[in-house]
Amino acid sequence: SMGNGIDMQNSHHITIAGNTVLNVGNGGIIDTGGYSNVIKSNDIYDTGGFGISVGGQGDRATLTSAGTRISNNHIHNIGEHAHLAGIVIRDSVGIWVDHNLIHDVPRDAIRYERNNNLTFEFNEVHNTALEETDTGAFYTAQDWSSYGNDLRYNFIHHNRRSNGFYADGSDAGDNYYNNIIQGSDRALQLNGHHNIAKNNVVVASNSVRIENRSDTKDQSLVVSKSYGVDSTFAD
């Protein structure tokens, strides 16, 4: 196919489960403008672009949750034509992303922009940024209103070409806690304001870094109780 594998628009209460999507010119599965959908236990690889993309779900003005879940998918070796992420979430509220395995991707594993109240938990990510750098296994950017996103209990490892968690360009209001970050460039790269990282384990990574790229004086970036371990995991 020259297009997407599965394309849903303005749909709700749909379950996409147990499929294999490969050899498509664009993305694996896309869900735009829907709510209460479930994308789970799919194998997605050899795509021209992204793995899974969700956008325009929920209402950011009222913080109404979409109630969509992305769970237990295996995404790898994507982005053959365009260097896109394994999972992309944009302009949404209340998406739950859990227990996914994402690896060997050209850029980010998970990219989320202009969202609120997302939950990322128990995901495993390794070998990102195989084609591009200046990115993160989890990457977000440039939204002062993106409060309420929780990233917890995720495992990032063997990720030398990119950062672990990257809040770029005045991003705000993300919470990073109880994650394990091994073998990354910067385990956490935090910009913007009100981004909080606590109780994370950092192993064999170069640094944790906070930068002020905002043009306001109201900055509150906190890294607390992160534990650095000077050791490496076996390949």
N, C-alpha and C positions, 0 to 999 in steps of 0.2 A: 504494500500500500504506500502511496505517496503522502498520505495524511496521517491522522491519529488512529490509534488502535480502537479505542472506545471513546466516544464523544457524547457527553450528556450536557444538555442546556436546560436551565429552569425546571429541573426535575427534582422530585423529592421521594423519600422512602424507597430508594432503589439500593439494592445490594449487588455489588460487583465482586465476586469471590471465586478463588480457585482457578483463575485463567492464566494462560501464558501468552504474553504479548511480545513479539519480536519482529524484526525486519519491517519496521514502519518508517516512513520518511520523516515524520515529525515526532509527536509524543506518544507515550503508551496509553495513558488514561487521563482524560480531562473532564472536569466537572465544574461548570460555570453557572452561577446564579441559582443553585439549588439549595436544599437543606435536608437534614435528617437522612443523608445517604451514608452508606458504608462501603469502603473499598478495602478489601482484606484478602490476605493469603494469595496474592497474585505474584507471578514471576515476570519481571519486565527487564528486557535486555536487548542489545543491538538495535537501539532506536536512533533516529536521526537527531532528536532533540531531547526533551525532558523525559522523566519516568512517569510521575503523577503530578498533575497541576489542578489546584482548586482555587477558584476566585469568585469574588462578588457574592459571598455567602454571609448571611446575617445582616445586621444593621449597625454600623458603627456609631451613628448619631444617637441611637437609643441603647446601644450595647446589647441588642437582641442576639442571642446565640443561634448559630446555624445548626448545631447538634450533629455535624458530620464527623465521621471517624475514619482515619486511615491507619490500618493495623496489620501487622504481621506480613508485610510485603517484602519481597526480595528484589532489589533493584541494583543492577550493576552493568558496566560496559555500555553506557548510553552516550548520547551526544556526539554521534559520529559526524554530523553535519553542522550542528550549532552547539556550542559548549554551554549547555544548560544544566540545571540541577536535577538531582534524583527526585526530590519532592519540592514543589513550588506552591506557596500559599500567598495570595494577595487579596487585599481589600475585604477581609473577612473577620468574623467574630465567632469564637467558640468552636474551633476545630480541635479535635483530639487526635494526636499523632503518636502511636505507641507500638513498640515491639517490631519495628522495621529494621531490616538489615540492608545497608547501602554501602557499596564499595566500588572501587575502580571507576570513578567518575571524572570527567574532565575539569570540573570546577567545584561548586559547592555540592555537598550531599543534600542539605536541606536549606532552602532559601525562603524567607518569609518577610514580606514588606507590607506596611500599612495595614496592620492587624491589631486586634485586641483579644485578650482572654484566650489565647491559644495554649494548649498543653502539649509539650513534647516530653515523653517519658519512656524509659526502657528501650531506647533505640540504640543500635550498634552501628558505628560508622568507622571505616578505615580506607586508606588509600584514596584520598580526594586530591583535587587540583593536579591531575596528571597532565593537563594541557595548559592551564593558566594558574598563576599564583595571585597574591594579594587578595585572598579570600579566606573562608573558614569552612570547617565541616558543617557548622551551623552559622548562617550569615543573615544579617538584617541591616537596614540602613535608612537614615534620613527621614525619620518621622518622630516628631516630638510628642505625638499623641498616641503612640503605640504602647500604652500601659497594659499591664495585666497578663503578659505572656510568661508562662512558667516553663523552664527547661530543667528537668530533674531526672536523676537516676539513668542518665545516658552514658554510654561507654564509647569513647573516641580513642583509637589507637593506630599506630603505624601511619602517621599522618604528617610526615616531615615537610611536605611542600606547602602546607597551609596552616593557619591558626585553628585552634579548636573551636571556641565560640568567639564570634566577631560581631560586635555591635558597632557599626560604622557610621560616620557622618551624622552626628547629632541624634542618633537613635535614643529613645527614652523608655524607661519603665519596665525593663526586662529583669527577670529573676532567675539566676543560675545557681542551683544548689544540689548537693549530693551527687555530682557527676564525677566520673573518672576520665581524665584526659592524659593520655600517654603518647609520647613520641610526636608532639606537635611543635610547630615553630613557636608561636606564643599560645600558651594554653588558653588564656582569655585576653582578648583585645577589646577594651571597653572605651567608647567615646560617648558624647552626649551627656545626659543627666539621669539620675535616679535609676541607674543600672546597678543591681546588687548581686554579688557572688559570695556564697558562703558554703562552708562544709564540703568543698570539692577536694578531690585528691588529684594532684598534679605529679606526673611521673615522667622523667627523662624528656622534659620539654625546656625550651630556652628561657621563657619568662612568662610573667603575668604583667600586663601593661594597661595603664589608664592614660588616656589623652583627653585634652579639652579642645574639641573642635567646634564647640558651640559658640555663638556670638552673644550669649547672655551670661551674666554673672551668677545666675542661680544654678550652681552646679552641686550635685550631691551624688558622687560616685563612690561606692564603698566595696571593698573586697575584704571579707573577714573570714577567719577560720578556714583558710584553704591550706592544705597540707602538701608540701613538696617532698617527693621521695626520690633520692638520688640513686636510681637503679633503672635497668632496662628490662623489658620483657623479651623473651626469646621469639625469634621470627617463626 
